[in-house]
Amino acid sequence: MHEEEITKMYDQKSLDTAILLKWCKLAEYDFFRLYVTHLLLYDGISHTKRNKETKKVNGHIIFRKNIYTKEIKEFLVSLVSTNQKSVIEIMEEYNIPRTTIYKWLRKH
């Protein structure tokens, strides 16, 4: 593979998962984790033996604290710190309590 091909891949809007898997193996880094942790915000709580149904109130998913991984916290803090989203927008979109968001902002 030539440098031009790599640059072309980097500039693409999306990348086939088979190619991304090869890059994961080459770089010894799980690039999929970035997407999986982000999807947790939309998918809700993973189904376990104790929790077979996702809890919802008024159509919003109720999240448990343990799903907020380091990557998710950093992602949401970066949205606020770069003014891409306000705290209120994050509260409404992801159903995260205001106090939780402000606690993350103080720590980061």
C-alpha positions as CSV (number, residue, x, y, z in Angstrom):
1,M,0.0,0.0,0.0
2,H,1.3,3.4,-1.0
3,E,1.2,6.6,1.0
4,E,-1.3,8.1,-1.5
5,E,-3.7,5.2,-0.8
6,I,-3.5,5.8,2.9
7,T,-4.0,9.5,2.6
8,K,-7.0,8.8,0.3
9,M,-8.5,6.5,3.0
10,Y,-7.9,9.1,5.7
11,D,-9.7,11.8,3.7
12,Q,-12.8,9.6,3.0
13,K,-16.0,10.3,4.9
14,S,-16.4,6.7,5.8
15,L,-14.4,3.5,5.7
16,D,-15.5,-0.1,5.1
17,T,-15.5,-2.1,8.3
18,A,-13.3,-4.8,6.8
19,I,-10.6,-2.2,6.1
20,L,-11.1,-0.7,9.5
21,L,-10.6,-4.1,11.1
22,K,-7.3,-4.5,9.3
23,W,-6.2,-1.1,10.6
24,C,-7.2,-2.1,14.1
25,K,-5.0,-5.2,13.9
26,L,-2.1,-3.2,12.4
27,A,-2.3,-0.4,14.9
28,E,-3.2,-2.8,17.8
29,Y,-6.0,-0.4,18.7
30,D,-9.7,-1.0,18.8
31,F,-11.2,1.9,16.6
32,F,-14.6,0.3,16.9
33,R,-14.7,1.1,20.6
34,L,-15.2,4.8,19.8
35,Y,-18.4,4.0,18.0
36,V,-19.6,1.3,20.4
37,T,-19.3,3.6,23.4
38,H,-21.1,6.4,21.6
39,L,-23.9,4.1,20.6
40,L,-24.5,3.2,24.2
41,L,-25.9,6.7,24.6
42,Y,-28.6,5.9,22.0
43,D,-29.1,2.2,22.6
44,G,-29.5,2.4,26.4
45,I,-28.8,-0.1,29.0
46,S,-27.5,-3.5,27.8
47,H,-29.8,-6.3,28.5
48,T,-28.8,-8.5,31.4
49,K,-30.5,-11.3,33.3
50,R,-31.6,-8.8,35.9
51,N,-32.7,-6.1,33.4
52,K,-34.5,-7.6,30.4
53,E,-36.3,-4.4,29.4
54,T,-34.9,-0.9,28.9
55,K,-36.6,1.5,31.3
56,K,-38.3,4.5,29.7
57,V,-40.1,7.5,31.2
58,N,-42.0,9.8,28.8
59,G,-40.3,8.1,25.9
60,H,-36.8,8.8,27.2
61,I,-34.4,6.0,28.1
62,I,-33.3,5.9,31.8
63,F,-29.6,5.4,32.0
64,R,-27.6,3.9,34.8
65,K,-24.4,5.6,35.8
66,N,-22.1,2.7,35.0
67,I,-22.7,3.1,31.3
68,Y,-20.9,6.4,31.3
69,T,-17.4,5.3,30.2
70,K,-14.4,7.5,30.1
71,E,-14.8,7.9,26.4
72,I,-18.4,9.0,26.6
73,K,-17.6,11.5,29.4
74,E,-14.7,13.0,27.4
75,F,-16.9,13.2,24.3
76,L,-19.7,15.0,26.0
77,V,-17.3,17.4,27.9
78,S,-15.6,18.2,24.6
79,L,-19.0,19.0,23.0
80,V,-19.7,21.6,25.8
81,S,-16.1,23.0,25.9
82,T,-16.0,23.5,22.1
83,N,-19.5,25.1,22.2
84,Q,-20.8,22.5,19.8
85,K,-23.7,21.8,22.2
86,S,-24.9,23.4,25.4
87,V,-25.4,21.6,28.7
88,I,-29.2,21.9,28.2
89,E,-28.9,20.3,24.7
90,I,-26.9,17.3,26.1
91,M,-29.4,17.0,29.0
92,E,-32.3,16.8,26.5
93,E,-30.7,14.7,23.8
94,Y,-29.0,12.1,26.1
95,N,-31.2,12.4,29.2
96,I,-28.2,13.0,31.5
97,P,-28.8,14.9,34.7
98,R,-27.5,18.5,34.9
99,T,-25.5,17.8,38.1
100,T,-23.8,14.8,36.4
101,I,-22.7,16.9,33.4
102,Y,-21.4,19.8,35.6
103,K,-19.5,17.3,37.7
104,W,-17.7,16.0,34.6
105,L,-17.0,19.6,33.5
106,R,-15.4,20.4,36.9
107,K,-13.2,17.2,36.7
108,H,-12.0,17.8,33.1
